[in-house]
Amino acid sequence: MEKRRRCSGTCKIDQLPDDVINLILSQLTVAEALRTSVLSQRWQNMWHSIVCLDFNSSTVLPLESLDDLLFNDYSPKHKQDWYISWVNKVLEGSLASPGQDLKELKIHHLLNACHQHQIDKWIHFPMAKRIESLHFELRSYTGKFSYGVDQYQLCEEAWFNSPTGLSNIRCLKSLTLSCVKFTTQFMNFIFTNCSLLELLSIEYLGAQTGPEISVSSYPVHLKRLRICSTYDNMLLNLCAPNLTSFEYRGPRLSPDKVDVPKLVDLSVGLSRHILKHLKPFWSRLSQLESLELQPHWERTLKLNHIPKLYKLKRLTLHLGWDPSALCSEFIQFMKACPLLENFILKMVVNCSVPRLRTAAAGCPSKDEQGGQKQHLFQCLKTVEFVGICDEILDMMFPKCVISNAPHIEKIVLNTQRPSKYKSYRSSVPEVIETIARKIKSTEHKAKKLQKRLPVGTTVVIIR
């Protein structure tokens, strides 16, 4: 009886002030707000006014693994139709709230030129909402994306001839375009009219030709720039007075001019001759605090010719091959970073591990004068290995790094592969069994490693 009396009373959520409900809604994703709208009539009417719309299909659709594609009742076509309907419904509700600005809009799903009309409508939406962050990633969360002519062509007219003029566009602070085609004219338009832009991320994949980034000056507030391209000469110059972070992935990096006085974070992945393409940044290498390199396999990388990196505290190597063959070069490179505190080695594919020798090339064993081991990395505190850690622990180069870090405090063995390298085969029983066996082997080798480490050093395994 008491329970029935409580249920028939006024809903407690309906009694909350609007500001409190808006605060709660601001902490929820779009999917969570939609699901919980049944709790209250006022909640159902107000959730459309949330200022951050994140349409990430991974939050509402199951992982597109092999089992999902084979046994799920919904085909990829049905999933795309459902996703489009979902986005349209939410955006229509948001447009029904006049005067409400929008801070963030994220579209994240596997869509392409076939959905041009629908995506064009979504592009017009933020132009009327004084948006601050726009994120279009038209590939699935499994890493799939469409190539070349199949990619969506950005509706640039929505920007050039916006009904609200340039006042709303000038509020933009963050822009991400992944698997979206655009022109040089559009990029020049963004740089000219979006003076508040702080973050720009571009993925232009699967095309032989494309736009050029060549302007006399970047937005003065631009702090982070990320470019991933499959063709040459996308970046013709880099003149950004307040840029602190720059990431580039592509076949070649050869800007005519580089002026980045505040750059402290640099990440570069190139197909060949990585040192050659780093030379435009040599005058700024000494100010770097974080550096990530993803070099292509070559007989020699000539990393021992790199200038001293006196401020570098974090170094990440992203490799698809056993680094032990170039152990001497990598060690000499790390010696050029006297204040290095964090080292991360990411291995994304299986590597054939050579039979170990007693000492790796490039690893000094004894100091000729004192007969004591001369440690190379006195400031190194944390080492992290990402990938198939049981194989990584057997490689010469990682063992050399660990043995030359007398003050190491933590070793992290991350057996989880980055999401963009996951594939449908991850759900196949044979693959699951192999992964479990690798993790068990990693745990066994971690126990043996722990015995050789300085007292107080911890070994953490991330499964």
Stockholm file with secondary structure:
# STOCKHOLM 1.0

chainA/1-463         MEKRRRCSGTCKIDQLPDDVINLILSQLTVAEALRTSVLSQRWQNMWHSIVCLDFNSSTVLPLESLDDLLFNDYSPKHKQDWYISWVNKVLEGSLASPGQDLKELKIHHLLNACHQHQIDKWIHFPMAKRIESLHFELRSYTGKFSYGVDQYQLCEEAWFNSPTGLSNIRCLKSLTLSCVKFTTQFMNFIFTNCSLLELLSIEYLGAQTGPEISVSSYPVHLKRLRICSTYDNMLLNLCAPNLTSFEYRGPRLSPDKVDVPKLVDLSVGLSRHILKHLKPFWSRLSQLESLELQPHWERTLKLNHIPKLYKLKRLTLHLGWDPSALCSEFIQFMKACPLLENFILKMVVNCSVPRLRTAAAGCPSKDEQGGQKQHLFQCLKTVEFVGICDEILDMMFPKCVISNAPHIEKIVLNTQRPSKYKSYRSSVPEVIETIARKIKSTEHKAKKLQKRLPVGTTVVIIR
#=GR chainA/1-463 SS CHHHHHHHSCCTGGGSCHHHHHHHHHTSCHHHHHHHGGGCHHHHHHGGGCSEEEEEGGGTSCCCCHHHHHHCSSCHHHHHHHHHHHHHHHHHHHHTSTTCCCSEEEEESCCCGGGHHHHHHHHHHHHTTTCSEEEEECSCTTSCCCCGGGSEECCTHHHHTCTTTTTTGGGCCEEEEESEECCHHHHHHHHHHCTTCCEEEEEECSCSSCCCBCCSCCCTTCCEEEEEESSSCSBCEEECTTCCEEEEEESCCCCSEEECTTCCEEEEEESSCHHHHHGGGHHHHTTCSEEEEECCCCSCCCGGGSCCCTTCCEEEEEESSCGGGGHHHHHHHHHTCTTCCEEEEEECSCCCCCCCCSSCTTCCCSCTTTSSCCCSCTTCCEEEEESCHHHHTTSHHHHHHHHTCTTCCEEEEECCCCGGGCCGGGGSHHHHHHHHHHHHHHHHHHHHHHHHSCTTCEEEEEC
#=GC SS_cons         CHHHHHHHSCCTGGGSCHHHHHHHHHTSCHHHHHHHGGGCHHHHHHGGGCSEEEEEGGGTSCCCCHHHHHHCSSCHHHHHHHHHHHHHHHHHHHHTSTTCCCSEEEEESCCCGGGHHHHHHHHHHHHTTTCSEEEEECSCTTSCCCCGGGSEECCTHHHHTCTTTTTTGGGCCEEEEESEECCHHHHHHHHHHCTTCCEEEEEECSCSSCCCBCCSCCCTTCCEEEEEESSSCSBCEEECTTCCEEEEEESCCCCSEEECTTCCEEEEEESSCHHHHHGGGHHHHTTCSEEEEECCCCSCCCGGGSCCCTTCCEEEEEESSCGGGGHHHHHHHHHTCTTCCEEEEEECSCCCCCCCCSSCTTCCCSCTTTSSCCCSCTTCCEEEEESCHHHHTTSHHHHHHHHTCTTCCEEEEECCCCGGGCCGGGGSHHHHHHHHHHHHHHHHHHHHHHHHSCTTCEEEEEC
//
